[in-house]
Each structure stands twice: as structure tokens, then as C-alpha cells.
Amino acid sequence: MSPSGPSYELLPGAPESPVLLHVPHAARAVPADVRRGIVLDDLALERELDHITDAHTAELAALAASLAAVPPWRFVNRLSRLVVDPERFPDEREEMTAVGMGAVYTSTTHRGELRPADTDPEPLLARYFRPYARAVTEAVADRLAATGRAVVIDVHSYPTEPLPYELHGGGPRPPVCLGTDAFHTPPGLTRAARKAFAVCGGTGLDSPFAGTYVPLEFYGREARVSALMVEIRRDTYMTEPGGPAGLGLGRLAASLADLVDGA
């Protein structure tokens, strides 16, 4: 298995760890040739990156890995989700397509134009989305082969106030939102997360964001693959939008490490 590629990096943990921390939305990098397909000027693009990027989540995952008794593996996206969003379905199953934010975004967080609506997504899917999906699948398969199970913990953040693109922004916005899946999120994993993040102001379930990320090869088929999405409200650890991290980052990292060790 290749440990890295053009848009991602697999960072090894302990051989006996079943846990894969997946960090899909932390980066701001947009390759120059991809940038040419985006209609925003440089200032507007930086502003959009401030809103759409899950800032500091790669650092959060790295710090948690260093604190965990059994270091987890980490799979980190090194390109912005404005290149491709690796967690979207690339077909008609993706509800976010309704607001121009499927696997290849054509709209911004404020529902302005990012790319022309008739942009052909296939070149970006072929170059970035599918290789990324294959690599995550291989990383999960490797944990299954090594330990007999795999636990995918998706590390995200979300803005304190809902942005116009959110389809379900009217619900609760707790300090930590836990996204779950009826098949892939066992009750014990949810309990472990609630316990771990209790010191961070509390948790809620599936609001404002729901579900988990599981590679399609395993989704709904392989019960040995568990998954949980951890969405952290940004005011708990950083200055919004796109500003520096604060003291809350360390507390959250310790809680994430506790979850890793309890998963």
C-alpha cells in the first residue's frame, strides 16, 4: 500500500491500533491548474477558504495521536475540499448536489458561483477523487487485516452560526456533534465519545451534520468497520472564520485521544 499520493498522506500509528483518524477538510491548498477553473478572484477565494476549511483539524488529530496510549493511524487530505470533496457521493445519491456542493463544488458556502454550473466534474474525479477513495479503502482494509476490525473516526469542524449552504442548519449546534450510522456506529463507540468529550461542553447527535464516512466497499456490508464523525464547533477552539487556534485545541485533542483509546 502506498503511504501517500498527490492529495493525501497516510501517517502510520501503532501496528495493533484499529483506529484510523480521517481528516478530509483541513487543507487550503488548491493546485494552480485547478485554480484556473474557479471564478473567484484571489481575495474572494481566500475568504471562501476561511469559511469552508475545517481549520486546525489536522493539528488536532496529530496532537491527539501523540497523546493516545496506542497511537492511531491518520489519513489526511492535503488539498482543499474545493478541489474535490472526498466525502461526497460522486453520483445522484449526493443530496448536497442540490446546492452545488457534490463531489466537485460549483457553488460557495454563501451560494455564489465557484465554478460554472456546467463544469465537467470527471477530470477532477479521475485525478483526485477516485485515487483518494482507493487509498482510504486500502488503509481501512489494512487495519482489518492487521487487527480484525477498523474504527474510522472522522475529524471535522463546523461554524458557530449556520452558513447558507447548510441543508440542515436549523437544528442544535452543540460544542461537539457526533455523526452516526445505524449500521456502522455501535452504541459503545457513541458512549465512549460522549464520555470523552463531556469536558468540552457536551455532545449532541447528528445535528447539524449527520452520518459517518465509510469507504463504499465496506459501507453497509462489513460490520467489523465501525465509524463515527466528530464535528467540533469552531468557537470552542479557534477564531472564526479562518483565524488562529486557541487554548481549546489542547483540551479537544486530549478528549479525542481518550476516544481513540476507548474505541
N, C-alpha and C positions, 0 to 999 in steps of 0.2 A: 504494500500500500504506500503510495507516495504521500509524504507528510505535508506537502504544501503544493500550491498551484498558483495560477496567476491572480486569483482573487480571494484566497483563503489560506489559513495556516492551521495545521493540527499540532497542538502542543502536548507532548506526552505527559501522562501522570503516572501514578503507581501501577505496575502491571496487574495488581489484584483489584484495582478500582473498577467498578462497573459504570461509574458516573462520567458523563460527557456534558460539560458546560458548553452550551451553544450560544455564541454571541454574534447575532446576524446583522445588527443595525448600529454598531458603534463607530464606524468609519465615515470619513468625509471625502475620501479620495474619489475623484472622477477622472478617468483617463482622457487625454486631450481629444482623441477621436470620438469618444462618447460625448464629450462636452459640446462638440460641434452640432450634435443633434438636439441640444437643449436650447430653447428660445430665450431664456432669461439672460439678462446681462450679468456681469460678474458680481455686482453688489446684490442684485436680487437672488442670485444663486447662493451666495453666502448666507443670506437671510433665510432662504428655504432650508439650507443645510442646518442652520440653527434649530429650526422647528422640527425637522424630520429625523435628525440623528439622535440615537439613544446615547447621548454623550457620557463618557467615562465608564460605560458598562464593561469595556474590555479591561480597564484598570481594576474595576470592581471584581471581575472574575479572576484576574491574576492574583489579587490580594487574597481573595477567598481561597484559592488553590494553595497559596503559601501558608495559610493558617490551618487548613484541614489536616486532621491526623493522617488520613490517607489521601494524598493529593489526587484530585480528579484530572481527567483529560479535558482539554479545551479545544473547541473548533471555532475559530474566529474569522469572520468575514473582514477582509482588509480593504474592500471597496464600499463606497456608499450604496445604500439601497436605491438611490436614484439611477444607478447603473442597471441593476436588476434587483428585485426583492426576492431572495431565495426562499422565503416562507409563503409566498403566494402560490396558488394553483395556476399553472400556465394555460388554463382552458376555461370552459364555461362554468365550471364549478366555483370559480372565484367570485364571491359577492362584491369584493372591492373594485371589480371592473366597472361597476355601475358609477363610481366616482373617479374613473380614470386612474385607478391605482391597483391594477392587477400586477402580474409579474414584471411588466415594463410600464412604468408610470407615464401617463400623458398629462396628468394634472398635478397641481401643487396641493399642499395642505390646506390652502385657502381657496381651492377650486379654480385657480387660474390655470393658464396654459403652461405646461412644462415642455412638452413636445407636441408637434402636430398630431391631431387625433387620428390621422390615417397612417401614422408611423408603423412600419412593419416590425413587429417585435422579434421575428425569427433570428436575425443576425445576433442580437444580444442574448437571446435564449440559447443559441448554439454555442456562442463563445463563452458565456459566463454561467447561465442558469443551470444547464444540464451537467457540465463538469462539476460544479459545486454540489449539486444533488447527488451525483455518483460518489463524490468523496465523502459526504456525510453518511451516506448509506454504508460505505466501506468502513468508516470509523465505528458506526454502531455495530456492524457485523463483527468487527474485530473485538469489541467488548463482549459480545455474546459468545464468541469462540473462546475468549480468554477466561471469562468468569461465569458463563452460563446465564447471564442476564445483562441488560443495559438499562441505564437510567438517564434519560435526556432531560436536562434542566436548561430551559431556555431563558436567557438573561436579557431583559428589556427594561426600558423606562417609558414613562408617558407624561405629558404635560399636566400641570395642575388644573388648568382650565381647558375645556374641550376645544379642539380645533375643528374648522368647518368640514373637513373630510371624514370625521368620525361618524360611522353609521349608527353607533350605539352609545353616543356620548352623554345621554341624558340620565344615566344611572349613577350609582355611587362611585366615588373616586377615592378609595381607601389609600393609606400610605403604601401598602403592598397589595396588589391584585394578583391572585393566584388563578391562572387559567388551567382548566381541567378538561379531561376527555373521559367519557363514560367507560371506554374500553381500556385505555392506557394509563389512567391515573388511579392507582389503588388507594383506598381510604387511608392506609398507613402513611403514604407519601404526603397526602394533604395534611394529615395530623402533624407530621414531622415539620412541614413548612409553617404551619400555624404556630407551633411551639417555637421554632427557630426565630421567626420574625415578630413574636409578641413584644419584644423590647423595642421594636422600631415603630410603634404606634398602632399596630394591629393589622389584620389582613381582611380581605374580602374575596369572594369567589366570582370569577367570570364577569366582572364589571369594573371598568368599561370595556375590557377586552377579554374574550373567551377563547377556550381551546388550547391545544398544545401543538408542538411541532414533532412529527414522527415521519421519517422517510417513507415514501409511498410503498416501497417494497414490504414494509412491516406494518403499515397502517391498517388497523382492524383485523390483522391476521396473527400477529406474533405477540402473545400475552407476556412473554419474557422481556419485552421492551416497554418500560414504564416511561411516563413523560409528565412534566409539569412546566407551565410557563410562569415565570416570576416577573411581574411588571411593577416597577418601582416608581412611585410618583416623584417627579423631579424636584419639587421643592424640599423634599426630605434630605437631599444631598448635594444640590447644586444651585447656581444662579441661572434662572431662565430668562430668555432662551439661549442656549449655547454658551453659557458662561462657565466659570471655573467650578470645580468640585469644592465642597466644604467638609466640615468635620463629620457629617453624617455618613460619608462614604466608608469610613473605617468601621462604624457600627454595623452598617449593612453588610460589609464584607465578612465580619465575624459571624453574623447571622447566616449568611449564605454558606460559610464554612460549616456551621453546625448542621445545616440542612444536608450538605454533601455527606457528612459523617453519619447522618441518620437515615440516609436514603437506602 
